[in-house]
Amino acid sequence: MLAAVAVLGTAIVAWSNSNLFANQQILNTQLTTNVNKIKESIVIENIWFQTGTPKYINITLNNVGTIGLNVTSIKIDNKTDGIIDQINQTDDAVLPGKSKSYKIKFGWQPTVPIKFFITTARDNIFVTEESP
């Protein structure tokens, strides 16, 4: 009976150690993901409204964070008539301290405010509003 208790106790300790190790790896991954999300930062440096046919909007983003990031989408929302345009970027990397410009075809109207939503691969959303 004593041998059975010793074997059972050893099995339980081995199981709990493996379970603890698996949970520790999950927590480390979650911590790294959340810390990297905090380190991600974009400044929307400039927005140009180009006239002509068709009209374009140029957006320049600067990565002021300490890690690289990937822009996954840029959404443009015109509040007055509900026009929403979205461009999806795939693996469009912006290194720390570097800028990236996007030229988007969009029929903007003078003096109508437009909201810009820039989304990254880590699901950070950066928002600004500009009027032509």
Backbone torsions as a table, in degrees:
resi	resn	phi	psi	omega
1	MET	NA	-40.0	178.7
2	LEU	-63.7	-38.1	178.2
3	ALA	-65.7	-39.8	179.5
4	ALA	-64.3	-40.6	178.7
5	VAL	-65.7	-40.7	179.4
6	ALA	-64.9	-43.0	178.8
7	VAL	-65.1	-45.0	179.6
8	LEU	-63.2	-42.4	178.7
9	GLY	-63.1	-41.6	178.1
10	THR	-63.4	-41.8	179.2
11	ALA	-63.6	-41.6	-179.7
12	ILE	-66.3	-41.7	178.7
13	VAL	-64.0	-43.0	178.9
14	ALA	-63.4	-42.1	178.9
15	TRP	-63.7	-44.0	-178.3
16	SER	-66.8	-36.3	177.2
17	ASN	-64.7	-42.9	179.6
18	SER	-67.2	-38.1	178.0
19	ASN	-65.1	-42.1	178.6
20	LEU	-63.7	-41.9	179.3
21	PHE	-63.0	-42.6	179.2
22	ALA	-63.6	-43.4	179.3
23	ASN	-67.0	-34.4	177.9
24	GLN	-65.4	-39.7	177.7
25	GLN	-64.8	-40.6	178.2
26	ILE	-62.4	-44.8	179.3
27	LEU	-64.6	-39.6	177.6
28	ASN	-62.8	-40.9	178.6
29	THR	-64.7	-45.0	179.2
30	GLN	-63.3	-40.5	179.2
31	LEU	-63.6	-46.1	179.8
32	THR	-61.7	-43.5	179.5
33	THR	-61.0	-46.3	-178.3
34	ASN	-69.3	-37.4	177.9
35	VAL	-66.4	-42.2	177.9
36	ASN	-64.0	-34.6	177.9
37	LYS	-64.9	-37.4	178.7
38	ILE	-69.7	-35.3	-177.9
39	LYS	-73.7	-12.9	-177.6
40	GLU	-80.9	130.0	-179.2
41	SER	-153.2	131.7	178.2
42	ILE	-121.3	139.1	169.8
43	VAL	-112.5	128.8	176.4
44	ILE	-84.3	101.0	-171.7
45	GLU	-71.6	-46.7	-173.3
46	ASN	-155.1	146.4	174.6
47	ILE	-131.2	122.9	179.0
48	TRP	-112.5	138.4	175.6
49	PHE	-107.1	109.3	-178.2
50	GLN	-91.7	130.6	177.7
51	THR	-85.8	174.1	-179.4
52	GLY	117.5	-172.6	178.1
53	THR	-125.3	117.2	-5.3
54	PRO	-78.7	166.1	178.3
55	LYS	-82.4	148.7	179.4
56	TYR	-130.5	158.1	170.7
57	ILE	-123.0	129.6	174.5
58	ASN	-105.5	128.3	178.7
59	ILE	-120.8	129.4	175.8
60	THR	-113.6	124.8	179.8
61	LEU	-111.0	143.3	176.6
62	ASN	-123.3	126.4	177.5
63	ASN	-83.2	104.1	179.6
64	VAL	-99.5	5.1	177.3
65	GLY	-77.9	179.0	-178.0
66	THR	-96.7	-3.1	178.5
67	ILE	-131.2	160.1	176.4
68	GLY	-70.1	158.5	178.8
69	LEU	-143.1	161.3	176.7
70	ASN	-117.9	124.9	175.1
71	VAL	-81.7	121.6	-179.0
72	THR	-99.6	-28.9	177.1
73	SER	-159.6	153.6	172.4
74	ILE	-127.6	119.8	179.9
75	LYS	-110.4	133.4	179.1
76	ILE	-114.4	125.1	-176.1
77	ASP	-122.2	116.3	177.3
78	ASN	-94.7	108.9	-171.7
79	LYS	-62.6	-33.9	-170.7
80	THR	-72.6	-45.1	-178.0
81	ASP	-114.4	10.4	174.1
82	GLY	69.8	19.0	178.2
83	ILE	-72.9	125.6	177.0
84	ILE	-123.8	127.5	177.4
85	ASP	-122.8	136.8	-179.6
86	GLN	-134.9	131.2	172.6
87	ILE	-112.2	136.8	179.3
88	ASN	-104.6	129.0	176.8
89	GLN	-106.7	141.5	175.7
90	THR	-118.1	122.8	179.7
91	ASP	51.7	44.4	178.0
92	ASP	-91.4	85.5	-173.1
93	ALA	-74.8	139.7	173.0
94	VAL	-125.8	113.2	-177.5
95	LEU	-74.5	157.8	178.6
96	PRO	-58.2	134.7	179.3
97	GLY	78.4	4.3	-178.6
98	LYS	-109.8	158.9	178.8
99	SER	-112.7	158.4	176.9
100	LYS	-143.8	135.2	179.4
101	SER	-112.7	146.4	178.3
102	TYR	-128.1	134.8	175.7
103	LYS	-111.0	117.8	-174.2
104	ILE	-121.2	127.7	176.2
105	LYS	-74.2	120.2	-177.4
106	PHE	-155.0	126.6	-178.3
107	GLY	-81.7	71.9	-178.4
108	TRP	-73.9	156.7	178.4
109	GLN	-115.5	139.3	179.2
110	PRO	-58.2	141.6	177.2
111	THR	65.8	6.6	176.6
112	VAL	-95.5	117.1	-177.9
113	PRO	-64.1	142.8	-179.5
114	ILE	-127.2	132.6	177.0
115	LYS	-98.0	139.9	178.6
116	PHE	-118.0	130.2	178.0
117	PHE	-119.4	114.4	178.7
118	ILE	-106.4	122.4	-177.8
119	THR	-111.8	139.3	179.4
120	THR	-107.5	171.2	-179.1
121	ALA	-64.4	-23.7	177.9
122	ARG	-90.8	15.0	177.5
123	ASP	65.1	26.3	168.8
124	ASN	-82.1	140.3	178.7
125	ILE	-121.8	124.6	178.5
126	PHE	-110.6	130.6	-172.2
127	VAL	-124.7	140.9	170.7
128	THR	-147.2	164.4	178.1
129	GLU	-132.5	135.8	-179.9
130	GLU	-136.8	152.8	172.4
131	SER	-117.2	136.5	178.9
132	PRO	-64.8	NA	NA
